């Protein structure tokens, strides 16, 4: 007789379950959100790798603890409730079957029988109700119960073995049991007598026990999460230590210390990463060393060649000057050959001087001999020394602008820019001088050289200051060496300034040299 009742419990699973934890026992799910906002650096620190590792560790610990506590709570709760309800259902069924009822049932004497059954209630006292046609009686004060639901009454009429249901009324959990009285018409047939007895039992003790289980689970999970911080910190430290060393090593390598290595400890993935970093650093150090040696050899070669060529070139220039003076007395072919040799020798001399200058920059031997000069007067002197005083040159040079400059190197800057504009741009060429205030920082001296040519091709702009670069790929032979703008850039850098190249919207190239007006005298 017990198993049908258990099957009926599962069948009645759709009914509202016992919910003693619905009143003030739910833990808050929403974490407090900070309304303040820090800077980008603070956000990076707040959500750094250490924080993410700790959060991940705590999340795993919380999920594990929560899952374990929830499963334990569910099993203990179900076991507690099933024990109470099985005891009550079995006991009530036995008492109903052992009690004899005379048919038809009369109300007189029925209440005494119901009180006798109620006194035998297990595991808690019952209130027993009886329904027979229009007769209503109970062991308590009210003949009709407000806890018994219509669904339970329909289930009692349909199932002769009885049914039960857990309900909550005004926050109090109840177990209601319906047990119809039957008589056997045959060994295999049961007929209902029409009398149905109901038992209503409070489950407040089970509610208290379930509440205690919930509190025990919560009180056990929270200290567990706090204790899990310790292995989380240890794990984060073990992961972050090699990462921190890797960051420091990368910073040292970026600063030029290519011999930096990371100590390898253990045999895990982080040890493999440190080993790989050390191998890569070693290969990079070898490659950089070879490149530096090759660069040093190239610089030394250019310097040595340029130096060795200066003496024979000086003699060749003296000879070509004599030949140029006597060229008019020679026949036409010989005079043309003499002038060609003289011109090419002059170009070679310029190339050698440019190579010598570049070598000094590469060797960091270039010095800045700064002096306070009148900038406009210095530019006029540069143009006059090269006979650029005709209508091909236009100047906008306000007087009174003084700055600390190296006169020789500033002369090279202006001469290279104006000469480049005349050769590869178009006349007239405008040289403009002005000053401009900058915040923060000191005011700057700006010298613009603008030509009237077609401008610089867009694909050539990023390489315009590269050595030996020529914007016109078809121009394999020219009066320039391809080093003029590179030397100009180095001289401007030596002054602590910058140079920019661009095109005007209406056509023509623009070179703008910006040099701080107050530059301390320094060496290369």
C-alpha positions in Angstrom: 0.0 0.0 0.0 3.0 2.3 0.4 4.3 2.3 -3.2 1.0 3.7 -4.8 1.3 6.7 -2.4 4.9 7.3 -3.6 3.8 7.1 -7.2 1.0 9.5 -6.4 3.6 11.9 -4.9 5.5 12.0 -8.2 2.3 12.3 -10.1 1.4 15.3 -8.0 4.8 17.0 -8.7 3.0 19.7 -10.7 1.5 21.0 -7.5 3.2 23.9 -5.6 6.1 22.4 -3.6 7.0 23.2 -0.1 8.8 26.5 -0.2 10.0 27.4 3.3 12.9 29.3 1.8 10.7 31.9 0.0 10.4 34.2 2.9 13.5 36.3 3.3 16.0 33.5 2.5 17.1 34.3 -1.1 20.6 35.6 -1.4 21.0 38.8 -3.5 22.3 38.0 -7.0 23.2 41.6 -8.0 26.6 42.8 -6.9 27.1 46.5 -6.0 28.3 48.6 -8.9 30.7 51.4 -8.3 29.5 54.7 -9.8 33.0 56.3 -9.8 35.2 56.3 -12.9 38.9 56.4 -12.8 41.4 57.2 -15.6 42.7 54.8 -18.2 45.6 53.8 -16.1 43.4 53.0 -13.1 41.1 50.8 -15.3 44.1 49.0 -16.6 45.3 48.3 -13.1 41.8 47.4 -11.8 41.4 44.8 -14.5 45.0 43.6 -14.9 46.1 40.0 -15.3 46.3 39.5 -11.5 42.7 40.7 -11.0 41.5 38.6 -13.9 43.2 35.5 -12.5 41.8 36.0 -9.0 38.3 36.6 -10.4 38.6 33.5 -12.6 39.8 31.4 -9.6 37.0 32.8 -7.4 34.4 32.2 -10.1 35.5 28.5 -10.3 35.5 28.2 -6.6 32.1 29.9 -6.3 30.6 27.7 -9.0 32.0 24.6 -7.4 30.9 25.6 -3.9 27.5 26.8 -5.0 26.9 23.6 -7.1 28.0 21.4 -4.3 25.9 23.3 -1.7 22.9 23.4 -4.0 23.0 19.6 -4.7 23.5 18.8 -1.1 20.7 21.1 0.0 18.3 19.7 -2.6 19.0 16.1 -1.7 18.8 16.8 2.1 15.6 18.8 1.6 14.0 16.2 -0.5 15.0 13.4 1.9 13.6 15.4 4.8 10.3 16.2 3.1 9.8 12.7 1.7 10.5 11.1 5.1 7.8 13.3 6.7 5.2 12.9 4.0 5.7 9.1 3.6 5.4 8.7 7.4 2.2 10.8 7.4 0.6 9.1 4.4 1.3 5.6 5.5 0.2 6.3 9.1 -3.0 8.0 7.9 -3.8 5.2 5.5 -3.4 2.6 8.2 -5.6 4.4 10.7 -8.3 4.9 8.1 -8.2 1.2 7.1 -8.3 0.1 10.7 -11.3 2.3 11.5 -14.7 0.8 10.8 -17.5 3.1 9.5 -21.1 2.1 9.4 -22.9 3.0 6.2 -24.7 5.2 5.7 -22.5 7.6 7.7 -24.2 9.6 10.4 -22.8 12.9 11.6 -23.4 11.9 15.2 -20.3 10.1 16.5 -18.3 10.9 13.4 -16.4 13.8 15.0 -15.3 11.6 17.9 -13.9 9.1 15.5 -12.1 11.9 13.6 -10.6 13.2 16.9 -9.4 9.7 17.7 -7.6 9.4 14.4 -6.2 12.9 14.8 -4.6 12.0 18.1 -2.6 9.2 16.4 -1.1 11.6 13.8 2.5 11.1 12.9 5.0 12.6 12.6 3.0 15.8 13.7 -0.5 16.3 14.9 -3.2 16.2 12.2 -6.5 17.9 11.8 -8.8 15.3 10.2 -11.8 16.2 8.0 -14.6 14.0 6.6 -16.8 14.6 3.6 -19.8 12.3 2.9 -22.4 13.7 0.6 -23.5 16.9 2.2 -22.1 15.9 5.6 -19.0 17.8 6.7 -17.2 17.1 10.0 -13.7 17.6 11.4 -11.6 16.9 14.5 -11.1 20.7 14.9 -13.3 23.7 15.3 -14.2 24.2 11.6 -15.9 21.4 9.7 -14.4 22.6 6.3 -10.6 23.2 5.6 -9.4 26.1 3.5 -6.2 24.3 2.8 -7.7 21.4 0.9 -7.8 22.2 -2.8 -10.3 21.2 -5.5 -7.5 19.3 -7.3 -7.0 17.1 -4.2 -10.7 16.4 -4.0 -10.8 15.3 -7.7 -7.7 13.2 -7.2 -9.3 11.4 -4.1 -12.4 10.5 -6.2 -10.3 9.2 -9.0 -7.7 7.2 -7.0 -9.0 4.7 -4.3 -5.5 4.4 -2.8 -5.4 8.0 -1.8 -3.5 11.2 -2.8 -1.6 13.9 -1.1 -0.4 17.4 -1.9 2.0 20.0 -0.4 0.6 23.5 -0.3 1.5 26.8 1.3 -1.2 28.9 2.9 -0.3 32.4 4.2 3.4 31.4 4.3 2.8 28.2 6.3 3.5 24.9 4.5 1.0 22.1 4.9 0.8 18.5 3.8 -2.8 17.5 2.9 -3.8 13.8 2.5 -7.0 12.5 0.9 -8.0 8.9 1.7 -11.3 7.6 0.4 -12.9 4.7 2.4 -13.6 1.6 0.2 -14.9 -1.9 0.5 -14.0 -4.9 -1.5 -16.6 -6.1 -3.9 -14.3 -8.9 -5.0 -10.6 -9.8 -4.4 -9.6 -7.6 -7.3 -12.2 -4.9 -7.1 -12.6 -1.9 -4.8 -15.7 0.2 -4.6 -15.7 3.7 -3.0 -18.1 4.1 -0.1 -18.5 7.8 -0.7 -16.8 8.8 2.5 -13.5 10.7 2.1 -11.2 11.5 5.0 -8.6 14.3 4.8 -5.7 14.9 7.1 -4.0 18.3 7.2 -0.6 18.5 8.9 1.5 21.5 9.4 5.2 21.2 8.2 6.6 24.1 10.2 9.3 21.9 11.7 10.4 20.8 8.3 10.4 24.4 7.2 12.7 25.3 10.1 15.0 22.4 9.2 15.2 23.3 5.6 15.9 26.9 6.6 18.7 25.6 8.8 20.1 23.6 5.9 20.1 26.7 3.7 21.9 28.8 6.3 24.4 26.0 6.8 25.1 25.8 3.1 25.5 29.6 2.9 27.7 29.9 6.0 29.9 27.1 4.7 30.3 28.4 1.2 31.2 32.0 2.2 34.2 31.1 4.4 35.2 28.6 1.7 35.3 31.4 -0.9 37.4 33.5 1.5 39.8 30.7 2.1 40.1 30.1 -1.7 41.6 33.5 -2.0 44.9 32.2 -0.6 45.5 29.5 -3.3 44.2 32.1 -5.8 46.9 34.6 -4.7 49.5 31.9 -4.8 48.5 30.7 -8.2 48.4 34.3 -9.5 51.8 35.0 -8.1 53.3 31.9 -9.7 51.9 32.9 -13.0 52.7 36.6 -12.8 56.3 36.3 -11.7 57.6 34.9 -15.0 55.3 37.3 -16.9 56.7 40.2 -14.9 60.2 39.0 -15.7 59.3 38.7 -19.3 58.0 42.3 -19.4 61.2 43.6 -17.7 63.3 41.6 -20.1 61.4 42.9 -23.1 61.8 46.5 -21.8 65.5 46.0 -21.3 65.9 44.7 -24.9 63.9 47.6 -26.1 66.4 49.9 -24.3 69.3 48.3 -26.2 70.4 45.6 -23.6 70.3 42.7 -26.1 72.2 40.4 -23.6 69.1 40.2 -21.4 68.0 36.7 -20.5 65.2 35.2 -18.3 66.0 32.5 -15.8 64.2 29.3 -16.7 62.6 27.4 -13.8 60.5 24.3 -14.0 59.2 22.5 -17.1 55.8 24.0 -17.6 54.5 26.2 -20.4 55.9 29.4 -18.8 59.3 27.7 -18.7 59.0 26.9 -22.4 58.1 30.6 -23.0 61.2 31.7 -21.1 63.3 29.3 -23.0 61.9 30.5 -26.3 62.4 34.1 -25.4 66.0 33.4 -24.5 66.6 31.7 -27.8 65.0 34.5 -29.7 66.9 37.1 -27.8 70.2 35.3 -28.5 69.4 35.1 -32.2 68.4 38.7 -32.2 71.6 39.7 -30.5 73.7 37.9 -33.0 71.7 39.4 -35.9 72.0 42.9 -34.5 75.7 42.5 -33.8 76.3 41.4 -37.4 74.2 44.3 -38.7 76.1 46.7 -36.6 79.4 45.3 -37.7 78.3 45.5 -41.3 77.1 49.0 -40.9 80.3 50.0 -39.2 82.3 48.5 -42.0 80.2 50.4 -44.5 80.6 53.7 -42.7 84.3 53.1 -42.3 84.6 52.2 -46.0 82.8 55.3 -47.1 84.8 57.5 -44.8 88.1 55.9 -45.8 87.3 56.1 -49.5 86.1 59.7 -49.3 89.2 60.7 -47.3 91.6 58.9 -49.7 89.8 60.5 -52.7 90.2 64.1 -51.4 93.9 64.4 -52.2 93.8 63.1 -55.8 90.6 65.0 -56.4 92.3 68.2 -55.2 95.0 67.7 -57.9 92.4 66.8 -60.5 90.4 70.0 -59.8 93.6 72.1 -60.1 94.4 70.5 -63.4 90.8 70.9 -64.7 90.8 74.5 -63.8 94.0 75.0 -65.9 92.5 73.0 -68.7 89.2 75.1 -68.5 91.3 78.3 -68.9 93.0 76.9 -72.0 89.9 75.2 -73.5 89.1 78.2 -75.8 92.4 77.6 -77.6 91.8 74.0 -78.3 89.9 72.4 -81.2 86.1 71.9 -80.6 86.2 68.2 -79.8 89.1 68.5 -77.4 87.5 71.6 -75.7 84.2 69.7 -75.3 86.1 66.7 -73.7 88.0 69.0 -71.4 84.8 70.7 -70.2 83.1 67.4 -69.7 86.0 66.1 -67.6 86.0 69.3 -65.6 82.3 69.1 -64.9 82.4 65.4 -63.9 85.4 66.1 -61.7 83.4 68.8 -60.0 80.5 66.5 -59.4 82.8 63.8 -58.0 84.3 66.4 -55.6 80.8 67.3 -54.4 79.9 63.7 -53.9 83.1 63.0 -51.9 82.4 66.0 -49.7 78.8 64.8 -49.2 80.0 61.3 -48.3 82.5 62.8 -45.8 79.7 64.8 -44.2 77.4 61.8 -44.0 80.2 59.8 -42.4 80.7 62.4 -39.7 76.9 62.3 -38.9 77.0 58.5 -38.8 80.0 58.5 -36.5 78.3 61.1 -34.3 81.3 63.3 -34.8 79.4 66.3 -36.2 79.5 69.3 -33.9 77.1 72.2 -33.6 79.0 75.5 -33.3 76.0 77.7 -32.5 76.1 81.5 -32.3 73.5 84.2 -32.2 72.9 85.4 -35.7 70.4 87.5 -37.7 68.5 84.8 -39.6 67.4 87.0 -42.4 70.9 88.3 -43.0 72.2 84.8 -42.9 69.8 83.7 -45.6 70.6 86.7 -47.8 74.3 85.8 -47.5 73.6 82.2 -48.6 71.7 83.3 -51.6 74.3 86.0 -52.5 77.3 83.6 -52.3 75.6 81.3 -54.8 74.5 84.2 -57.1 70.8 83.4 -56.5 69.8 87.1 -56.6 67.9 87.3 -59.9 64.2 87.1 -60.4 64.2 83.3 -59.9 64.3 83.8 -56.2 61.7 85.7 -54.1 62.3 86.4 -50.4 60.0 87.3 -47.5 62.6 87.9 -44.8 61.5 90.2 -42.0 64.4 91.8 -40.1 65.0 91.5 -36.4 64.7 87.7 -36.0 67.7 86.4 -34.2 68.4 82.8 -33.1 71.2 80.6 -32.0 72.3 78.7 -35.1 75.4 77.2 -36.5 76.0 79.6 -39.5 77.8 77.0 -41.6 75.2 74.3 -41.2 72.3 76.6 -41.6 73.9 77.8 -44.8 74.0 74.2 -46.0 70.3 73.7 -45.1 69.2 76.8 -47.1 71.5 76.2 -50.0 70.4 72.5 -50.4 66.7 73.4 -50.3 66.9 76.3 -52.7 69.2 74.4 -55.1 66.9 71.4 -55.0 63.9 73.6 -55.8 65.7 75.3 -58.7 66.9 72.0 -60.2 63.9 69.8 -59.7 61.0 72.2 -59.1 60.4 75.4 -61.0 61.1 79.1 -60.7 60.2 81.4 -59.0 61.3 79.9 -55.7 60.1 81.7 -52.6 62.1 81.7 -49.3 59.9 82.8 -46.4 61.0 83.4 -42.8 58.7 83.6 -39.8 58.3 82.7 -36.1 55.5 80.9 -34.4 54.6 80.4 -30.8 54.1 76.8 -29.6 52.4 75.6 -26.4 53.9 73.9 -24.7 57.5 74.6 -25.6 59.5 77.5 -26.9 58.7 79.5 -30.0 60.1 78.1 -33.3 61.8 79.6 -36.2 60.2 78.5 -39.5 61.8 78.7 -42.9 59.7 77.8 -45.9 61.2 77.1 -49.3 58.4 77.0 -52.0 58.9 76.3 -55.7 56.5 76.6 -58.6 57.1 73.2 -60.2 54.7 70.2 -60.4 55.4 69.2 -56.8 56.5 65.9 -55.3 54.8 62.7 -56.4 52.8 61.2 -53.5 54.7 57.9 -53.6 58.0 59.8 -53.3 57.0 61.9 -50.2 57.8 59.2 -47.6 61.3 58.7 -49.1 62.2 62.2 -50.0 64.9 62.5 -47.2 66.4 59.0 -47.8 70.0 58.7 -48.9 70.6 58.4 -52.6 66.9 58.5 -53.3 65.8 60.3 -56.5 62.1 61.0 -57.0 62.4 60.6 -60.7 63.3 56.9 -61.3 64.2 57.7 -65.0 66.7 60.3 -63.8 69.7 58.1 -63.6 72.1 60.9 -64.2 71.7 64.3 -62.5 73.7 67.2 -61.1 72.8 66.0 -57.6 74.2 63.1 -55.6 71.0 62.1 -53.8 72.5 63.1 -50.5 71.6 66.8 -50.3 68.2 66.4 -48.5 69.6 63.6 -46.3 72.4 66.0 -45.2 69.8 68.8 -44.7 67.8 66.5 -42.4 70.8 65.7 -40.3 71.8 69.3 -40.0 68.2 70.3 -38.9 68.2 67.5 -36.3 71.5 68.7 -35.0 69.8 72.0 -34.3 67.0 70.2 -32.4 64.5 70.9 -35.2 62.3 69.1 -37.8 61.8 69.4 -41.5 58.6 68.6 -43.5 58.0 68.2 -47.2 54.7 68.5 -49.0 52.8 70.0 -51.9 50.8 73.1 -52.2 47.1 72.7 -53.4 47.8 74.8 -56.4 51.1 73.0 -57.3 54.7 73.2 -56.2 56.7 71.6 -53.5 57.0 73.1 -50.0 59.9 72.4 -47.5 59.4 73.7 -44.0 62.2 73.8 -41.5 61.3 74.3 -37.9 64.1 75.1 -35.3 63.5 76.1 -31.7 64.5 79.7 -31.1 66.3 78.9 -27.8 68.5 75.9 -28.4 71.5 75.3 -26.1 74.8 74.9 -27.8 75.4 71.2 -28.0 77.7 68.8 -29.8 76.8 65.9 -32.1 
